[in-house]
Amino acid sequence: MRKQGSPRCARPISQITNSFFRTKDGHTRSSNSDSLGATTDPSIGRRILGADNYGNSKVVLLHGLKDDSGKLNPCKGVYVGVSAELNLQGSSTSRYSNGSEEDRAVYTREERPSVHMYNRLLNLATGALAEKESKQDGLNFWEEPYHQASKWKPSADKKYPTSPGKPAKSNGYIMVSANGGLNQQRVATCNAVAVASLLNATLVIPKFLYSNVWKDPSSETMSYTYHLDDIDIVKELPPHLKSLDIEAIGSIITDSDIVKEAKPDDYLSSVLPLLLEKRVVHFLGFGNRLGFDPLPPHLQRLRCKCNFHALKFVPKIQEVGSLLVKRIKKSYAATRRLDKQLLGDFTPRISSKQHNVARGTSIYLALHLRFEEDMVAYSLCDFGGGEDEKKELQAYREIHFPLLIERLRDTKKLGRCPLTPEEAALVLAALGFKPVTYSYFAGSHTYGGNSRMHPFTSLYPNLVTKETLLTPSELAPFRNFSSQLAALDFIACATSDVFAMTDSGSQLSSLVSGFRTYYGDGNAPTLRPNKKRLAAILAKNRTMG
């Protein structure tokens, strides 16, 4: 059973990707240091102290939810609407930027010497790509192999019923205050819809907790623009329930009260009796609290219906997202279902006359590189940056993940490490992507800044971001709203010709690959590295030909 991922129809959404470097267990990996006499034994390469509950620290979950006396009061927290993702402290220096502090998001912290862990492999890759430049591609990763995705059909299409219908009488009201970022909250919303149907309950539109990690108080990212006729959804509790002290009556259900990837029976046995007695329950956190197997097909379809049909980005995000895609593609020949679903009325339209004089290339690869400081610190991996880097990351853990350090103090095992920009470049080079490949880089600030990005840009210089493609005035409405900036990345990745992920556990990557499978009609390939295999390959960097 998958530990993390997108709301999906049974299993196909997150598992249909390009066949190269792809398995369901593509998390565990080790790595060596550079080629200058360092060890190549993967068993003593990168290490981790363990854990798979990224971002579920109870300290973060309950932050801001206590009253002046220190008593937990989930009704007094700071809520926002359907939103929130990674914290962007500004944006990267762009062709429009004045280079101020506000305009540096993708690269962060002071400049440091470039960190190269695989100098020998980088040199080999440079030579191989130069030789390949004049040759025709032998492998075409711009197309879905063997028409895999065409075998999958959307199971939540509007013309098909997704549930037995609304119950004659509601068993009560379900409230949800979800934590995490934009994508975690999207998953929580769709899970809440499925749970409400399971329990014959009325769903109050979910609210989102303000996070001291994502720091986005906005409520203007997603909206319900398609009516879900399978359950009743209301904006707020009815008057006779509003005055209730939810904590005092014992109707709060936290993530510690219900297991991760819970099964329907868990809700029927522990939540339904409370709902029938109190008429209202409040899920606090609700991070990945509904599994995928076993789940009745009509609930799977309802969850897909919520994700792929009901939730849409609000118009201002669609409008700027459309502008971003047009500037990436340079020319736009045809409207796809995928574009229409994500961009709505702002889907780019180009006449046949315009198409005849299309300006340059229109194909691009989007890369989601999960190498932000929080991800790097939580992984507990060694990324070859020396003692200063180790101390810096340890200090970050002590502030943001204190429970992680305490719980895993004496535990050591081979780790699950995010790919560095250098490793991502080596994967693309090994697959045969040429140096001229036009790449869109998604994510917030890369840990280590240019010192980490240099190995990537030395192989693939044609790299763009939303900060380099949009003007400061176009980005201004989204500044300091990390969920909205993440939504722009989501759109750019989902509409790309090829999407490459570096961490299959990332919910943005899973949701993007899900949209590409659901609406891509077999023409939206996704590259998902098998990091366990990749680690074994990189361990041979001193001897590889």
C-alpha positions as CSV (number, residue, x, y, z in Angstrom):
1,M,0.0,0.0,0.0
2,R,1.3,3.4,-1.0
3,K,2.5,5.6,1.9
4,Q,2.0,8.9,0.2
5,G,0.4,10.1,-3.0
6,S,-2.5,11.7,-4.8
7,P,-6.1,11.0,-4.6
8,R,-6.6,8.5,-7.3
9,C,-8.9,5.9,-8.9
10,A,-7.8,2.6,-7.4
11,R,-4.1,2.5,-8.3
12,P,-3.5,3.8,-11.8
13,I,-3.1,7.5,-11.2
14,S,0.3,7.6,-9.5
15,Q,1.8,4.4,-11.0
16,I,1.6,5.0,-14.7
17,T,4.9,6.6,-15.6
18,N,7.7,6.0,-18.0
19,S,9.1,2.5,-17.5
20,F,12.7,3.6,-16.9
21,F,13.8,3.7,-13.3
22,R,10.3,3.0,-12.0
23,T,9.1,0.9,-9.1
24,K,6.7,1.5,-6.2
25,D,9.4,1.3,-3.6
26,G,11.7,3.9,-5.3
27,H,12.5,5.6,-2.0
28,T,15.3,3.9,-0.2
29,R,18.8,4.8,-1.3
30,S,22.3,5.4,-0.3
31,S,25.1,7.3,-1.9
32,N,28.8,7.8,-1.9
33,S,30.8,11.0,-1.7
34,D,32.8,12.3,-4.6
35,S,35.3,10.4,-6.7
36,L,38.4,11.8,-5.0
37,G,39.2,8.7,-2.9
38,A,35.9,8.6,-1.1
39,T,34.1,5.4,-0.2
40,T,31.9,3.8,-2.8
41,D,30.3,1.2,-0.5
42,P,26.6,2.0,-0.5
43,S,26.2,0.4,2.9
44,I,28.3,3.1,4.5
45,G,27.2,6.0,2.2
46,R,24.5,8.4,3.1
47,R,22.8,7.5,6.4
48,I,19.5,8.3,8.0
49,L,18.1,8.0,11.4
50,G,14.8,6.8,10.1
51,A,11.1,7.8,9.9
52,D,8.5,8.1,7.2
53,N,6.2,10.7,8.7
54,Y,7.5,13.8,7.0
55,G,5.9,16.9,8.3
56,N,3.7,15.2,10.9
57,S,5.3,16.7,13.9
58,K,2.7,17.3,16.6
59,V,4.5,20.5,17.5
60,V,3.8,21.9,14.1
61,L,0.2,20.5,14.0
62,L,-0.9,22.1,17.2
63,H,1.0,25.3,16.7
64,G,-1.3,28.3,17.2
65,L,-4.2,26.2,18.5
66,K,-4.0,27.0,22.2
67,D,-5.7,29.7,24.1
68,D,-4.0,32.0,26.6
69,S,-4.1,29.4,29.3
70,G,-2.3,26.9,27.1
71,K,-5.4,24.8,26.7
72,L,-6.0,23.2,23.3
73,N,-8.8,25.0,21.5
74,P,-9.1,24.0,17.8
75,C,-11.9,26.5,17.3
76,K,-9.4,29.4,18.0
77,G,-6.7,28.6,15.5
78,V,-5.8,30.7,12.6
79,Y,-7.6,29.3,9.6
80,V,-7.4,29.9,5.9
81,G,-9.5,28.6,3.0
82,V,-8.5,25.9,0.5
83,S,-4.8,26.6,0.2
84,A,-1.1,26.6,1.3
85,E,2.2,25.0,0.2
86,L,5.9,25.6,0.4
87,N,7.2,28.9,1.9
88,L,8.8,31.1,-0.7
89,Q,10.8,33.9,0.8
90,G,10.8,36.0,-2.4
91,S,11.6,34.8,-5.9
92,S,14.7,34.1,-7.9
93,T,16.5,36.8,-9.7
94,S,14.8,37.1,-13.1
95,R,15.3,38.9,-16.3
96,Y,12.9,41.4,-14.9
97,S,14.3,41.6,-11.4
98,N,16.3,44.3,-9.7
99,G,18.1,41.6,-7.7
100,S,16.7,42.7,-4.4
101,E,16.2,40.4,-1.4
102,E,12.6,39.9,-2.3
103,D,13.6,38.6,-5.7
104,R,15.6,35.6,-4.7
105,A,13.5,32.4,-4.1
106,V,14.8,29.5,-6.0
107,Y,18.4,30.0,-4.7
108,T,18.9,30.8,-1.0
109,R,21.6,31.8,1.5
110,E,25.0,33.3,0.8
111,E,27.0,32.1,-2.1
112,R,29.2,29.1,-1.4
113,P,31.7,27.1,-3.4
114,S,30.0,24.7,-5.8
115,V,29.4,21.3,-4.2
116,H,30.3,18.4,-6.6
117,M,29.8,14.9,-5.3
118,Y,30.4,13.2,-8.7
119,N,33.0,15.1,-10.6
120,R,34.0,12.1,-12.7
121,L,30.5,11.3,-13.7
122,L,29.8,14.9,-14.6
123,N,32.8,14.9,-16.9
124,L,31.7,11.7,-18.5
125,A,28.2,13.1,-18.9
126,T,29.5,16.3,-20.5
127,G,31.5,14.3,-23.1
128,A,28.6,11.9,-23.8
129,L,26.1,14.7,-24.3
130,A,28.5,16.6,-26.6
131,E,28.9,13.5,-28.7
132,K,25.2,12.9,-28.7
133,E,24.4,16.5,-29.8
134,S,24.8,15.7,-33.5
135,K,23.1,12.3,-33.4
136,Q,19.4,11.4,-33.6
137,D,17.8,10.3,-30.3
138,G,17.8,6.6,-29.9
139,L,15.3,6.7,-27.0
140,N,12.3,9.1,-27.1
141,F,11.2,10.0,-23.6
142,W,9.1,12.8,-25.0
143,E,6.4,10.2,-25.7
144,E,4.6,7.8,-23.5
145,P,6.1,4.3,-24.0
146,Y,4.0,1.6,-25.5
147,H,0.9,3.7,-25.1
148,Q,0.7,2.7,-21.4
149,A,-1.5,5.5,-20.2
150,S,-4.0,5.1,-23.0
151,K,-5.1,1.9,-21.3
152,W,-6.4,3.9,-18.3
153,K,-9.8,5.5,-18.4
154,P,-11.1,8.2,-16.1
155,S,-13.4,6.5,-13.6
156,A,-15.0,9.7,-12.2
157,D,-16.3,11.0,-15.5
158,K,-19.4,13.2,-14.9
159,K,-21.7,10.8,-16.8
160,Y,-21.1,8.0,-14.4
161,P,-22.7,7.9,-10.9
162,T,-20.1,7.8,-8.2
163,S,-22.1,6.7,-5.2
164,P,-25.4,5.2,-4.2
165,G,-26.7,8.7,-3.8
166,K,-27.3,11.0,-0.8
167,P,-28.8,9.5,2.3
168,A,-32.3,10.5,3.2
169,K,-31.1,11.8,6.5
170,S,-27.7,13.1,7.5
171,N,-25.9,11.5,10.5
172,G,-24.3,14.8,11.4
173,Y,-21.7,17.2,10.4
174,I,-18.0,16.7,9.7
175,M,-15.5,19.6,10.2
176,V,-11.9,19.4,8.9
177,S,-9.0,21.6,9.8
178,A,-6.2,20.3,7.6
179,N,-2.5,20.9,8.0
180,G,0.4,20.9,5.5
181,G,0.7,22.7,2.2
182,L,-1.4,23.1,-0.9
183,N,-1.1,19.5,-2.0
184,Q,-1.5,17.9,1.4
185,Q,-4.6,20.0,1.9
186,R,-6.0,19.0,-1.5
187,V,-5.6,15.3,-0.5
188,A,-7.3,16.1,2.9
189,T,-10.2,17.7,1.2
190,C,-10.8,14.8,-1.1
191,N,-10.4,12.3,1.7
192,A,-13.0,14.4,3.7
193,V,-15.5,14.1,0.9
194,A,-15.0,10.3,0.8
195,V,-15.3,10.0,4.7
196,A,-18.5,12.2,4.6
197,S,-20.0,9.8,2.1
198,L,-18.9,6.8,4.0
199,L,-20.5,8.1,7.3
200,N,-23.6,9.6,5.6
201,A,-22.6,12.9,7.0
202,T,-22.8,16.6,5.8
203,L,-19.3,18.1,5.1
204,V,-18.5,21.6,6.3
205,I,-16.1,23.1,3.7
206,P,-12.6,22.3,5.1
207,K,-10.5,25.0,6.7
208,F,-6.7,25.0,6.7
209,L,-4.4,25.6,9.6
210,Y,-1.8,28.3,9.3
211,S,1.6,26.7,9.2
212,N,4.8,28.1,10.6
213,V,6.6,26.1,7.8
214,W,4.5,27.2,4.8
215,K,3.5,30.7,6.2
216,D,0.6,31.4,3.9
217,P,-2.6,33.0,5.4
218,S,-4.4,33.2,2.0
219,S,-7.6,31.5,1.1
220,E,-7.6,32.1,-2.6
221,T,-6.0,29.1,-4.2
222,M,-8.7,26.5,-5.0
223,S,-12.4,26.6,-5.1
224,Y,-15.3,24.2,-5.5
225,T,-16.5,25.0,-9.0
226,Y,-18.3,21.7,-9.8
227,H,-21.3,20.7,-7.7
228,L,-20.7,17.4,-5.9
229,D,-24.2,15.9,-5.9
230,D,-23.0,12.8,-3.9
231,I,-22.9,14.5,-0.5
232,D,-24.2,17.6,1.2
233,I,-21.6,20.4,1.5
234,V,-22.2,23.5,3.6
235,K,-20.2,26.6,4.4
236,E,-20.7,26.4,8.1
237,L,-22.4,24.6,10.9
238,P,-26.1,25.4,11.5
239,P,-26.9,27.9,14.2
240,H,-27.9,25.3,16.9
241,L,-24.4,23.7,16.6
242,K,-22.3,26.8,16.2
243,S,-22.3,27.6,20.0
244,L,-21.0,24.2,20.9
245,D,-17.6,23.9,22.5
246,I,-16.3,21.1,20.3
247,E,-13.4,20.3,22.6
248,A,-15.6,20.3,25.7
249,I,-18.0,17.8,24.2
250,G,-15.2,15.5,23.2
251,S,-15.7,15.7,19.4
252,I,-12.2,16.5,18.4
253,I,-10.4,13.8,16.5
254,T,-6.6,14.4,16.0
255,D,-4.1,12.5,13.9
256,S,-3.1,10.6,17.0
257,D,-6.7,9.3,17.4
258,I,-6.9,7.6,14.0
259,V,-4.2,5.7,12.2
260,K,-2.5,6.8,9.1
261,E,-4.0,5.2,5.9
262,A,-7.1,4.3,8.0
263,K,-9.6,1.8,6.6
264,P,-13.4,2.3,6.3
265,D,-13.9,0.0,9.3
266,D,-11.8,2.3,11.4
267,Y,-14.2,5.2,10.7
268,L,-17.3,3.1,11.1
269,S,-16.2,1.7,14.5
270,S,-14.6,4.7,16.1
271,V,-15.9,7.8,14.4
272,L,-19.5,7.0,13.5
273,P,-20.7,6.3,17.0
274,L,-19.3,9.7,18.2
275,L,-20.9,11.4,15.2
276,L,-24.3,9.9,16.0
277,E,-24.0,10.9,19.6
278,K,-22.6,14.4,19.3
279,R,-24.0,15.3,15.8
280,V,-20.6,16.9,14.9
281,V,-17.0,15.8,14.8
282,H,-13.9,17.9,14.1
283,F,-10.9,16.3,12.4
284,L,-7.8,18.2,13.4
285,G,-4.8,17.7,11.1
286,F,-6.3,15.0,8.9
287,G,-3.0,14.1,7.2
288,N,-3.2,11.0,5.0
289,R,-5.9,9.6,7.3
290,L,-7.7,7.5,4.7
291,G,-6.1,4.6,2.8
292,F,-6.6,3.4,-0.7
293,D,-7.1,-0.3,-0.1
294,P,-9.5,-1.7,0.7
295,L,-12.0,1.0,-0.2
296,P,-15.3,0.5,-2.0
297,P,-15.1,1.5,-5.7
298,H,-17.8,4.2,-5.3
299,L,-15.7,6.0,-2.6
300,Q,-12.5,5.7,-4.8
301,R,-14.4,7.3,-7.7
302,L,-15.9,10.0,-5.4
303,R,-12.4,10.9,-4.2
304,C,-11.3,11.1,-7.9
305,K,-14.3,13.2,-8.7
306,C,-13.3,15.7,-6.0
307,N,-9.7,15.9,-7.1
308,F,-10.1,15.9,-10.9
309,H,-13.5,17.6,-11.4
310,A,-14.6,19.5,-8.3
311,L,-11.5,21.3,-7.2
312,K,-10.2,24.0,-9.6
313,F,-7.7,26.8,-9.2
314,V,-9.4,30.2,-8.8
315,P,-9.5,32.5,-11.9
316,K,-6.5,34.8,-11.0
317,I,-4.3,31.7,-10.7
318,Q,-5.6,30.3,-14.0
319,E,-5.0,33.6,-15.7
320,V,-1.4,33.9,-14.6
321,G,-0.8,30.2,-15.1
322,S,-2.0,30.5,-18.7
323,L,0.5,33.4,-19.2
324,L,3.3,31.3,-17.7
325,V,2.6,28.4,-19.9
326,K,2.4,30.6,-23.0
327,R,5.8,32.0,-22.2
328,I,7.3,28.6,-21.6
329,K,6.0,27.1,-24.8
330,K,6.5,30.1,-27.0
331,S,4.0,28.7,-29.4
332,Y,0.7,26.9,-28.7
333,A,-0.8,24.7,-31.4
334,A,-3.7,22.8,-29.8
335,T,-5.9,22.8,-26.7
336,R,-5.7,19.6,-24.7
337,R,-8.2,18.4,-22.1
338,L,-5.4,18.7,-19.5
339,D,-5.0,22.4,-20.3
340,K,-8.7,23.1,-20.2
341,Q,-9.1,21.4,-16.9
342,L,-6.3,23.4,-15.2
343,L,-6.7,26.7,-17.0
344,G,-10.4,26.9,-17.6
345,D,-11.5,30.0,-19.6
346,F,-7.9,31.2,-19.7
347,T,-6.7,28.2,-21.8
348,P,-4.4,29.7,-24.5
349,R,-6.0,29.8,-27.9
350,I,-4.0,30.4,-31.1
351,S,-5.5,30.7,-34.5
352,S,-4.3,28.6,-37.4
353,K,-2.7,31.7,-38.9
354,Q,-0.8,32.2,-35.7
355,H,0.2,28.6,-35.6
356,N,1.7,28.8,-39.0
357,V,4.1,31.5,-37.7
358,A,4.8,29.8,-34.4
359,R,7.8,31.2,-32.6
360,G,10.4,28.5,-31.9
361,T,10.2,25.4,-29.8
362,S,7.0,24.5,-27.9
363,I,8.2,21.5,-26.0
364,Y,9.7,21.5,-22.6
365,L,10.6,19.3,-19.6
366,A,9.4,20.2,-16.1
367,L,11.5,19.1,-13.2
368,H,10.2,19.1,-9.6
369,L,13.3,19.0,-7.4
370,R,12.5,18.5,-3.8
371,F,15.7,19.9,-2.3
372,E,14.4,22.6,0.0
373,E,15.9,23.1,3.4
374,D,13.1,21.4,5.3
375,M,13.2,18.3,3.1
376,V,17.0,18.1,3.3
377,A,17.0,18.5,7.1
378,Y,14.2,16.0,7.7
379,S,15.9,13.4,5.6
380,L,18.9,13.2,8.0
381,C,21.1,12.5,5.0
382,D,24.7,13.6,4.3
383,F,24.9,15.6,1.1
384,G,28.6,16.2,0.9
385,G,28.6,19.8,2.0
386,G,31.0,19.4,4.9
387,E,30.8,20.1,8.7
388,D,29.3,23.5,8.3
389,E,26.4,22.0,6.3
390,K,25.9,19.3,8.9
391,K,25.8,21.8,11.8
392,E,23.4,24.1,9.9
393,L,21.0,21.2,9.2
394,Q,21.2,19.9,12.7
395,A,20.3,23.4,14.0
396,Y,17.3,23.5,11.7
397,R,16.1,20.1,12.9
398,E,16.3,21.1,16.6
399,I,14.0,24.1,15.8
400,H,11.5,22.5,13.4
401,F,11.6,18.8,14.1
402,P,12.4,18.4,17.8
403,L,10.2,15.3,18.2
404,L,12.0,13.7,15.2
405,I,15.4,14.0,16.9
406,E,14.1,12.6,20.2
407,R,12.2,9.7,18.7
408,L,15.1,8.6,16.4
409,R,18.1,9.5,18.6
410,D,19.5,5.9,18.8
411,T,18.2,4.6,15.4
412,K,20.3,4.3,12.3
413,K,19.4,2.8,9.0
414,L,20.0,3.3,5.3
415,G,18.1,6.5,4.3
416,R,15.6,7.8,1.9
417,C,17.4,10.8,0.5
418,P,16.1,13.4,-1.9
419,L,18.1,13.7,-5.1
420,T,20.5,16.6,-5.3
421,P,20.4,18.9,-8.4
422,E,23.6,17.2,-9.5
423,E,22.1,13.7,-9.3
424,A,19.0,14.9,-11.2
425,A,21.2,16.2,-14.0
426,L,23.0,12.9,-14.2
427,V,19.7,11.0,-14.5
428,L,18.6,13.2,-17.3
429,A,22.0,12.9,-19.0
430,A,21.9,9.1,-18.6
431,L,18.4,9.0,-20.2
432,G,19.8,11.0,-23.2
433,F,18.2,14.4,-22.8
434,K,20.4,16.8,-24.8
435,P,22.0,20.0,-23.3
436,V,19.6,22.1,-25.4
437,T,16.6,20.7,-23.5
438,Y,14.3,23.5,-22.4
439,S,13.6,22.9,-18.7
440,Y,11.2,24.4,-16.3
441,F,12.3,24.2,-12.7
442,A,9.5,23.9,-10.1
443,G,9.9,24.4,-6.3
444,S,10.9,27.0,-3.8
445,H,14.4,27.8,-2.7
446,T,17.0,25.1,-3.4
447,Y,19.1,24.4,-0.4
448,G,22.7,25.6,-1.0
449,G,21.7,28.0,-3.8
450,N,24.0,28.3,-6.8
451,S,26.6,26.1,-5.1
452,R,24.1,23.2,-5.5
453,M,22.6,24.3,-8.8
454,H,25.9,24.8,-10.7
455,P,26.4,21.1,-11.6
456,F,22.8,21.0,-13.1
457,T,23.1,24.2,-15.1
458,S,26.6,23.3,-16.4
459,L,24.9,20.3,-18.2
460,Y,21.5,21.9,-18.8
461,P,21.8,25.7,-19.1
462,N,18.3,26.3,-20.7
463,L,16.6,26.5,-17.3
464,V,13.6,28.8,-16.5
465,T,11.4,29.4,-13.5
466,K,8.2,31.3,-12.9
467,E,10.4,34.1,-11.5
468,T,12.4,34.4,-14.7
469,L,9.4,34.2,-17.0
470,L,6.9,36.5,-15.1
471,T,7.5,40.2,-14.4
472,P,7.7,41.5,-10.8
473,S,4.3,43.2,-11.3
474,E,2.8,39.9,-12.6
475,L,4.1,38.0,-9.6
476,A,3.3,40.8,-7.1
477,P,-0.3,39.5,-6.2
478,F,1.2,36.2,-5.3
479,R,4.2,37.4,-3.3
480,N,4.2,36.0,0.2
481,F,1.4,33.5,-0.7
482,S,3.3,30.3,-1.0
483,S,0.3,28.2,-1.8
484,Q,-0.5,30.4,-4.8
485,L,3.0,30.3,-6.1
486,A,3.0,26.5,-5.7
487,A,-0.2,26.4,-7.8
488,L,1.6,28.1,-10.6
489,D,4.3,25.5,-10.5
490,F,1.6,22.8,-10.4
491,I,0.1,24.2,-13.7
492,A,3.6,24.5,-15.4
493,C,4.5,20.9,-14.4
494,A,1.1,19.3,-15.3
495,T,1.0,20.9,-18.8
496,S,4.6,20.1,-19.7
497,D,5.6,17.7,-22.4
498,V,7.6,15.6,-20.0
499,F,7.4,15.7,-16.2
500,A,10.4,14.5,-14.2
501,M,10.1,14.0,-10.5
502,T,12.9,13.3,-8.1
503,D,10.9,12.2,-5.1
504,S,7.9,9.9,-5.6
505,G,6.8,10.6,-2.1
506,S,6.2,14.2,-2.9
507,Q,2.5,14.9,-3.0
508,L,2.9,17.6,-5.7
509,S,4.7,15.1,-7.9
510,S,2.0,12.5,-7.3
511,L,-0.8,14.9,-7.9
512,V,0.8,16.2,-11.1
513,S,1.5,12.7,-12.4
514,G,-2.1,11.8,-11.6
515,F,-3.5,14.8,-13.6
516,R,-1.2,13.9,-16.5
517,T,-2.5,10.3,-16.5
518,Y,-6.2,11.2,-16.0
519,Y,-6.4,14.0,-18.6
520,G,-3.3,13.3,-20.7
521,D,-4.9,10.8,-23.2
522,G,-1.6,8.8,-23.2
523,N,0.5,11.8,-24.3
524,A,1.9,13.0,-21.0
525,P,4.9,10.9,-20.0
526,T,6.2,11.1,-16.4
527,L,9.7,10.1,-15.4
528,R,10.0,8.6,-11.9
529,P,13.5,7.5,-10.8
530,N,14.0,4.3,-8.9
531,K,16.3,5.8,-6.3
532,K,17.3,2.4,-4.9
533,R,18.7,1.4,-8.2
534,L,20.1,4.8,-8.8
535,A,22.1,4.6,-5.6
536,A,23.7,1.4,-6.7
537,I,24.7,2.9,-10.0
538,L,26.1,6.1,-8.4
539,A,28.1,3.9,-6.0
540,K,30.2,2.8,-9.0
541,N,31.1,6.3,-10.0
542,R,34.9,5.6,-9.8
543,T,34.8,2.6,-12.1
544,M,31.9,3.3,-14.4
545,G,32.7,3.6,-18.1
